Amino acid sequence: MEKVSIITRAYNKLEYTIRCVESVRRYTRYSNYEHIIINNNSDDGTTEWLNWVHNNKLDYFKNVVPFNMNKNYGDWGGMLRSLDLVSEDSEYIVQMDNDIEIKDTDWIQKMKLVLDQPGVNIIQLKRMGPRVNLVPQNLQEIEYNGEILNYGLSPAKRPVAFFMLKTQNFKNVKDDLSLNLGSGKSELSKLLGGTYKFSNVNCYLIDGYNEIYGKEIFHMKYPLELTYQKINQK
């Protein structure tokens, strides 16, 4: 059974992180995984909670691997930083935002199954909560334990929220990726042949919408100008 490394970046919003971790623990039947929490120098109790998880070595959190950073690497920066922290035997990487919950017990098996299909290098779950969902194109079918799964190329330019790819593929292109939040993910998708998306396998946005921006846009957990490069120059 191959090792799967789930990576969640957190900056404050401890209540979200706890719910995210709990959903993975409760709904993941696949046993060989680690849930890496990249704490981007939070100041809301996230650091103390992760220290408590680490120091108490409870079986309840046996798959949780916390890393408390001394600076905020941002969303994409935290993701790139995490590639140096995954286990040496990691075969698959999952990005899971800390404001996302999962409720499908076979989500890892289903995502791995699609990644094994020719030409598929990134698979993303459908995020429930947003009122606008991009419909996958050129849908294909695959069977999993009697269930028909539908997946196709996402018209979006980059993978978001909850996606999986092979660890080595990510490491192979890491140095070719922009350090900017938006363009870095877009380049990742382009270099790996586009992002595929399930049409019937869901994840769930914990919170709704942030109307501060005057339109339907999800809560931005990090300022867009915060990049991996700028943080490291300080």
Secondary structure as a PSIPRED ss2 file (coil, helix, strand):
# PSIPRED VFORMAT (PSIPRED V4.0)

   1 M C   1.000  0.000  0.000
   2 E C   1.000  0.000  0.000
   3 K E   0.000  0.000  1.000
   4 V E   0.000  0.000  1.000
   5 S E   0.000  0.000  1.000
   6 I E   0.000  0.000  1.000
   7 I E   0.000  0.000  1.000
   8 T E   0.000  0.000  1.000
   9 R E   0.000  0.000  1.000
  10 A E   0.000  0.000  1.000
  11 Y C   1.000  0.000  0.000
  12 N C   1.000  0.000  0.000
  13 K C   1.000  0.000  0.000
  14 L H   0.000  1.000  0.000
  15 E H   0.000  1.000  0.000
  16 Y H   0.000  1.000  0.000
  17 T H   0.000  1.000  0.000
  18 I H   0.000  1.000  0.000
  19 R H   0.000  1.000  0.000
  20 C H   0.000  1.000  0.000
  21 V H   0.000  1.000  0.000
  22 E H   0.000  1.000  0.000
  23 S H   0.000  1.000  0.000
  24 V H   0.000  1.000  0.000
  25 R H   0.000  1.000  0.000
  26 R H   0.000  1.000  0.000
  27 Y H   0.000  1.000  0.000
  28 T C   1.000  0.000  0.000
  29 R C   1.000  0.000  0.000
  30 Y C   1.000  0.000  0.000
  31 S C   1.000  0.000  0.000
  32 N C   1.000  0.000  0.000
  33 Y E   0.000  0.000  1.000
  34 E E   0.000  0.000  1.000
  35 H E   0.000  0.000  1.000
  36 I E   0.000  0.000  1.000
  37 I E   0.000  0.000  1.000
  38 I E   0.000  0.000  1.000
  39 N E   0.000  0.000  1.000
  40 N C   1.000  0.000  0.000
  41 N C   1.000  0.000  0.000
  42 S C   1.000  0.000  0.000
  43 D C   1.000  0.000  0.000
  44 D C   1.000  0.000  0.000
  45 G C   1.000  0.000  0.000
  46 T H   0.000  1.000  0.000
  47 T H   0.000  1.000  0.000
  48 E H   0.000  1.000  0.000
  49 W H   0.000  1.000  0.000
  50 L H   0.000  1.000  0.000
  51 N H   0.000  1.000  0.000
  52 W H   0.000  1.000  0.000
  53 V H   0.000  1.000  0.000
  54 H H   0.000  1.000  0.000
  55 N H   0.000  1.000  0.000
  56 N H   0.000  1.000  0.000
  57 K C   1.000  0.000  0.000
  58 L C   1.000  0.000  0.000
  59 D H   0.000  1.000  0.000
  60 Y H   0.000  1.000  0.000
  61 F H   0.000  1.000  0.000
  62 K C   1.000  0.000  0.000
  63 N C   1.000  0.000  0.000
  64 V E   0.000  0.000  1.000
  65 V E   0.000  0.000  1.000
  66 P E   0.000  0.000  1.000
  67 F E   0.000  0.000  1.000
  68 N E   0.000  0.000  1.000
  69 M C   1.000  0.000  0.000
  70 N C   1.000  0.000  0.000
  71 K C   1.000  0.000  0.000
  72 N C   1.000  0.000  0.000
  73 Y C   1.000  0.000  0.000
  74 G C   1.000  0.000  0.000
  75 D H   0.000  1.000  0.000
  76 W H   0.000  1.000  0.000
  77 G H   0.000  1.000  0.000
  78 G H   0.000  1.000  0.000
  79 M H   0.000  1.000  0.000
  80 L H   0.000  1.000  0.000
  81 R H   0.000  1.000  0.000
  82 S H   0.000  1.000  0.000
  83 L C   1.000  0.000  0.000
  84 D C   1.000  0.000  0.000
  85 L C   1.000  0.000  0.000
  86 V C   1.000  0.000  0.000
  87 S C   1.000  0.000  0.000
  88 E C   1.000  0.000  0.000
  89 D C   1.000  0.000  0.000
  90 S E   0.000  0.000  1.000
  91 E E   0.000  0.000  1.000
  92 Y E   0.000  0.000  1.000
  93 I E   0.000  0.000  1.000
  94 V E   0.000  0.000  1.000
  95 Q E   0.000  0.000  1.000
  96 M E   0.000  0.000  1.000
  97 D C   1.000  0.000  0.000
  98 N C   1.000  0.000  0.000
  99 D C   1.000  0.000  0.000
 100 I E   0.000  0.000  1.000
 101 E E   0.000  0.000  1.000
 102 I E   0.000  0.000  1.000
 103 K C   1.000  0.000  0.000
 104 D C   1.000  0.000  0.000
 105 T C   1.000  0.000  0.000
 106 D C   1.000  0.000  0.000
 107 W H   0.000  1.000  0.000
 108 I H   0.000  1.000  0.000
 109 Q H   0.000  1.000  0.000
 110 K H   0.000  1.000  0.000
 111 M H   0.000  1.000  0.000
 112 K H   0.000  1.000  0.000
 113 L H   0.000  1.000  0.000
 114 V H   0.000  1.000  0.000
 115 L H   0.000  1.000  0.000
 116 D C   1.000  0.000  0.000
 117 Q C   1.000  0.000  0.000
 118 P C   1.000  0.000  0.000
 119 G C   1.000  0.000  0.000
 120 V C   1.000  0.000  0.000
 121 N C   1.000  0.000  0.000
 122 I E   0.000  0.000  1.000
 123 I E   0.000  0.000  1.000
 124 Q E   0.000  0.000  1.000
 125 L E   0.000  0.000  1.000
 126 K E   0.000  0.000  1.000
 127 R E   0.000  0.000  1.000
 128 M E   0.000  0.000  1.000
 129 G C   1.000  0.000  0.000
 130 P C   1.000  0.000  0.000
 131 R C   1.000  0.000  0.000
 132 V C   1.000  0.000  0.000
 133 N C   1.000  0.000  0.000
 134 L C   1.000  0.000  0.000
 135 V C   1.000  0.000  0.000
 136 P C   1.000  0.000  0.000
 137 Q E   0.000  0.000  1.000
 138 N E   0.000  0.000  1.000
 139 L E   0.000  0.000  1.000
 140 Q E   0.000  0.000  1.000
 141 E E   0.000  0.000  1.000
 142 I E   0.000  0.000  1.000
 143 E E   0.000  0.000  1.000
 144 Y E   0.000  0.000  1.000
 145 N C   1.000  0.000  0.000
 146 G C   1.000  0.000  0.000
 147 E E   0.000  0.000  1.000
 148 I E   0.000  0.000  1.000
 149 L E   0.000  0.000  1.000
 150 N E   0.000  0.000  1.000
 151 Y E   0.000  0.000  1.000
 152 G E   0.000  0.000  1.000
 153 L E   0.000  0.000  1.000
 154 S C   1.000  0.000  0.000
 155 P C   1.000  0.000  0.000
 156 A C   1.000  0.000  0.000
 157 K C   1.000  0.000  0.000
 158 R C   1.000  0.000  0.000
 159 P C   1.000  0.000  0.000
 160 V C   1.000  0.000  0.000
 161 A C   1.000  0.000  0.000
 162 F E   0.000  0.000  1.000
 163 F E   0.000  0.000  1.000
 164 M E   0.000  0.000  1.000
 165 L E   0.000  0.000  1.000
 166 K E   0.000  0.000  1.000
 167 T H   0.000  1.000  0.000
 168 Q H   0.000  1.000  0.000
 169 N H   0.000  1.000  0.000
 170 F H   0.000  1.000  0.000
 171 K H   0.000  1.000  0.000
 172 N H   0.000  1.000  0.000
 173 V H   0.000  1.000  0.000
 174 K H   0.000  1.000  0.000
 175 D H   0.000  1.000  0.000
 176 D H   0.000  1.000  0.000
 177 L C   1.000  0.000  0.000
 178 S C   1.000  0.000  0.000
 179 L C   1.000  0.000  0.000
 180 N C   1.000  0.000  0.000
 181 L H   0.000  1.000  0.000
 182 G H   0.000  1.000  0.000
 183 S H   0.000  1.000  0.000
 184 G H   0.000  1.000  0.000
 185 K H   0.000  1.000  0.000
 186 S H   0.000  1.000  0.000
 187 E H   0.000  1.000  0.000
 188 L H   0.000  1.000  0.000
 189 S H   0.000  1.000  0.000
 190 K H   0.000  1.000  0.000
 191 L H   0.000  1.000  0.000
 192 L C   1.000  0.000  0.000
 193 G C   1.000  0.000  0.000
 194 G C   1.000  0.000  0.000
 195 T C   1.000  0.000  0.000
 196 Y E   0.000  0.000  1.000
 197 K E   0.000  0.000  1.000
 198 F E   0.000  0.000  1.000
 199 S E   0.000  0.000  1.000
 200 N E   0.000  0.000  1.000
 201 V E   0.000  0.000  1.000
 202 N E   0.000  0.000  1.000
 203 C E   0.000  0.000  1.000
 204 Y E   0.000  0.000  1.000
 205 L E   0.000  0.000  1.000
 206 I C   1.000  0.000  0.000
 207 D C   1.000  0.000  0.000
 208 G C   1.000  0.000  0.000
 209 Y C   1.000  0.000  0.000
 210 N C   1.000  0.000  0.000
 211 E H   0.000  1.000  0.000
 212 I H   0.000  1.000  0.000
 213 Y H   0.000  1.000  0.000
 214 G C   1.000  0.000  0.000
 215 K C   1.000  0.000  0.000
 216 E C   1.000  0.000  0.000
 217 I C   1.000  0.000  0.000
 218 F C   1.000  0.000  0.000
 219 H C   1.000  0.000  0.000
 220 M C   1.000  0.000  0.000
 221 K C   1.000  0.000  0.000
 222 Y C   1.000  0.000  0.000
 223 P C   1.000  0.000  0.000
 224 L C   1.000  0.000  0.000
 225 E C   1.000  0.000  0.000
 226 L C   1.000  0.000  0.000
 227 T C   1.000  0.000  0.000
 228 Y H   0.000  1.000  0.000
 229 Q H   0.000  1.000  0.000
 230 K H   0.000  1.000  0.000
 231 I H   0.000  1.000  0.000
 232 N H   0.000  1.000  0.000
 233 Q H   0.000  1.000  0.000
 234 K C   1.000  0.000  0.000
